[in-house]
Amino acid sequence: MWVYLLKRLLAMIPLLIGITLISFLVIQLAPGSPVDLQTEMNPKASPEARARLEKLYGLDKPLHVQYFLWLSRMLRLDFGRSFSTDARPVADKILERLPITILINVLSLALILAAAVPIGIVSAVRPNSLFDKSTTVFVFIGFATPTFWLALLCMMFFGVHLGWLPISGISSYNADQMGDLAWLWDRTRHLILPVLISAFGGLAGFSRYMRFNMLEVIGQDYITTARAKGLSEMRVILKHALRNALMPVITILGLSVPGLIGGSVIFESIFAIPGMGQLFYQSVMARDYPVIMGALVIGAVLTLVGNLLADVSYALVDPRIRAGR
């Protein structure tokens, strides 16, 4: 198991470098630059001022030199300083926003697993039932509904018309004056809508994956043998069928991490959540290259870690993978 884990960790290094290289090149292809945004609307900005800004930001060097300078700093965990007016270290700006993004994504994944697995099992055990048909309709709605549109509808209905839930931020303005329980409840109310919106599309898809895998496993000969031995249906499903049906779902779960992280840009901007997704969007609009690259690296690392956890979980479920067969 440790050899398998070491191989996966070593394989992540060239993959991460390749991601940073492609991201760096794509960013440079985008129209506009930090210097353009700071000087175009200023009639007093002279060519000499533009040249000084380019030298200050290191944009006067060839592209490959810029990348290797950035890569050398990144290997020392130094992402540089932001091009914005505060000129804060990129690492500080990301670290203060990263926890809320991780929290929302972890809660979304937990909600997806907690709901999709039981739904998939019941739909497979009772195919073509009313419950199965209802969840099928739910799946089509989940796949067809745009996240931003659903978020706006939920904000209008639960936040504006009913007044049950907050529609922006992660805490109330007087959260510092609340007691521990009141603060926890206030934070929970602010996170309900973002977590539900983030998990909605994944819940629809994973319930179908679970149903398909369970139907395939239930039809295997060893399940028929287990039933012939007189085992209860509950024991057959939960002990013998569920473990094998979960393996493809675990793999897909790891691959869904990039989608959840990418979706953070949408719902964090809509709900005004001060997370990494909102920071990334604001940095793209401002052409803040160091912050963009820092956010992309953190997102890539989280994605690779999610895939690694999926591989490890897959190996724990299937001993053949641990043995390298």
SVG drawing of the C-alpha trace seen along z (x, -y; Angstrom):
<svg xmlns="http://www.w3.org/2000/svg" viewBox="-45 -64 60 86">
<polyline fill="none" stroke="black" stroke-width="0.4" points="0.0,0.0 2.8,-2.4 4.6,-1.7 1.4,-2.4 0.9,-5.6 4.5,-6.7 4.1,-6.1 1.0,-8.2 2.7,-11.1 5.7,-11.1 3.4,-11.1 1.7,-14.2 4.9,-16.3 5.3,-16.4 1.5,-16.7 1.5,-19.8 4.3,-21.4 2.5,-20.8 -0.6,-22.4 1.2,-25.5 3.0,-25.8 -0.3,-25.6 -2.1,-27.9 0.8,-30.5 0.6,-30.4 -3.2,-30.7 -3.1,-33.7 -0.7,-35.5 -2.9,-34.9 -5.8,-36.8 -6.3,-40.3 -5.1,-43.2 -2.5,-43.3 -2.1,-44.8 -0.3,-47.8 -3.0,-48.4 -5.7,-48.4 -3.7,-50.9 -2.7,-53.3 -5.4,-53.3 -7.8,-55.4 -5.1,-57.8 -4.3,-60.5 -1.1,-61.4 0.4,-58.0 3.4,-58.3 5.3,-55.6 8.0,-55.9 5.5,-55.2 4.3,-52.1 7.8,-50.9 8.5,-51.4 5.4,-49.4 6.3,-46.6 9.8,-46.5 8.2,-46.6 6.0,-43.6 8.7,-41.8 6.6,-41.9 9.5,-43.3 11.3,-39.9 10.7,-37.2 7.8,-34.8 9.9,-31.8 12.1,-33.8 9.0,-35.0 7.7,-31.5 11.0,-30.0 11.3,-32.9 7.8,-32.3 8.4,-28.6 11.5,-29.0 9.6,-31.2 6.7,-28.8 9.0,-25.8 10.0,-27.9 6.3,-28.4 6.6,-32.1 3.8,-33.2 5.0,-36.7 3.0,-39.9 -0.3,-41.0 -0.4,-43.5 -3.3,-45.3 -2.9,-48.5 -2.4,-46.8 0.5,-44.7 -0.1,-42.0 1.6,-38.7 -0.4,-36.3 -0.1,-33.5 -1.7,-35.7 -4.6,-36.6 -5.2,-33.0 -4.8,-31.5 -7.4,-33.9 -10.0,-32.8 -9.1,-29.1 -10.7,-27.6 -14.2,-28.7 -13.9,-27.3 -12.6,-24.0 -15.4,-23.9 -18.1,-24.4 -16.7,-21.8 -16.2,-19.2 -19.8,-19.8 -21.0,-19.5 -19.2,-16.2 -20.5,-14.8 -24.0,-15.8 -23.7,-14.2 -22.4,-10.9 -24.9,-10.9 -27.9,-11.4 -26.8,-9.8 -25.7,-6.4 -29.1,-5.6 -31.1,-7.0 -29.1,-4.8 -29.4,-1.7 -33.2,-2.1 -33.7,-2.8 -31.7,0.3 -33.4,2.6 -36.8,1.4 -36.4,0.6 -39.3,-1.1 -41.0,-1.9 -42.5,-5.3 -39.4,-6.2 -37.1,-5.2 -39.2,-7.2 -39.3,-10.2 -35.5,-10.2 -35.1,-9.8 -37.1,-13.0 -35.0,-14.7 -31.8,-13.7 -32.9,-15.3 -33.8,-18.4 -30.5,-18.5 -28.5,-18.1 -30.6,-20.6 -30.7,-23.4 -27.9,-26.0 -26.3,-26.6 -26.4,-30.4 -30.1,-30.4 -31.0,-28.0 -29.0,-30.1 -30.9,-33.2 -34.3,-31.4 -33.4,-30.1 -32.2,-33.5 -35.4,-35.1 -37.7,-32.4 -35.9,-31.5 -34.2,-34.8 -36.4,-37.6 -40.0,-36.2 -39.8,-33.9 -37.0,-35.5 -35.8,-32.2 -32.1,-32.3 -29.5,-35.0 -28.6,-35.6 -25.0,-36.9 -21.9,-36.5 -21.0,-33.9 -22.0,-35.7 -24.1,-38.6 -22.7,-42.0 -23.0,-41.5 -21.6,-38.0 -18.7,-39.1 -21.2,-40.0 -23.0,-36.6 -22.4,-33.7 -20.9,-30.4 -24.2,-28.7 -25.7,-31.8 -22.6,-32.3 -22.6,-28.6 -26.3,-28.8 -25.7,-32.1 -22.8,-30.6 -24.9,-27.5 -27.8,-29.6 -25.4,-31.4 -23.9,-28.2 -27.2,-26.3 -27.9,-27.8 -24.3,-27.7 -23.8,-24.1 -27.2,-22.9 -26.6,-24.7 -23.1,-23.3 -24.2,-19.8 -27.4,-19.8 -25.9,-18.8 -23.5,-16.3 -26.3,-14.7 -28.3,-14.1 -25.4,-12.5 -24.1,-10.4 -27.4,-8.9 -27.7,-7.6 -24.1,-6.2 -24.9,-4.4 -28.1,-3.0 -26.4,-1.7 -23.6,-0.1 -25.9,1.5 -28.1,3.0 -25.0,4.4 -23.7,5.9 -27.0,7.3 -27.2,9.4 -23.8,11.1 -23.6,14.8 -22.1,14.3 -25.1,12.2 -27.4,15.1 -25.2,17.5 -25.4,15.3 -29.2,15.3 -29.2,19.0 -27.3,19.5 -30.3,17.9 -28.8,14.5 -31.2,11.7 -31.8,9.3 -30.4,6.4 -27.2,8.3 -26.8,9.2 -27.2,5.7 -25.2,3.8 -22.4,6.3 -21.9,8.1 -23.3,5.7 -22.6,2.3 -18.8,2.6 -18.3,3.5 -20.8,1.0 -19.0,-1.8 -15.7,-1.4 -16.7,-3.2 -18.5,-5.8 -15.3,-6.5 -13.4,-7.1 -16.0,-9.5 -16.1,-11.3 -12.4,-12.1 -12.9,-13.3 -15.7,-15.6 -13.4,-17.7 -12.4,-20.0 -16.0,-20.7 -16.8,-21.6 -13.8,-23.9 -14.6,-25.5 -18.2,-25.9 -16.9,-27.9 -16.2,-30.8 -19.9,-30.9 -21.7,-30.6 -19.1,-32.5 -19.6,-35.4 -23.4,-35.1 -23.6,-34.8 -20.8,-37.3 -18.8,-34.6 -15.2,-35.7 -13.7,-32.5 -11.0,-31.5 -13.5,-31.4 -14.5,-35.0 -10.8,-36.0 -10.0,-34.2 -12.8,-36.0 -11.7,-39.4 -8.1,-38.7 -9.0,-37.7 -10.9,-40.9 -8.0,-42.9 -5.3,-40.8 -3.6,-40.2 -1.3,-37.4 0.4,-36.4 -3.0,-35.9 -4.4,-34.1 -1.5,-31.7 -1.5,-31.2 -5.2,-30.3 -4.7,-28.0 -1.9,-26.2 -3.9,-25.7 -6.9,-24.5 -4.7,-22.1 -3.2,-20.8 -6.7,-20.3 -7.8,-18.5 -4.7,-16.2 -5.3,-15.5 -8.9,-14.7 -7.8,-12.2 -5.2,-10.8 -7.8,-10.2 -10.0,-8.5 -7.2,-6.2 -6.3,-5.4 -10.0,-4.6 -10.2,-2.5 -7.1,-0.6 -8.6,-0.1 -11.7,1.4 -9.9,3.5 -6.9,5.4 -5.7,6.2 -4.8,2.5 -2.7,2.5 -0.8,5.5 -0.2,3.8 -2.0,6.4"/>
</svg>
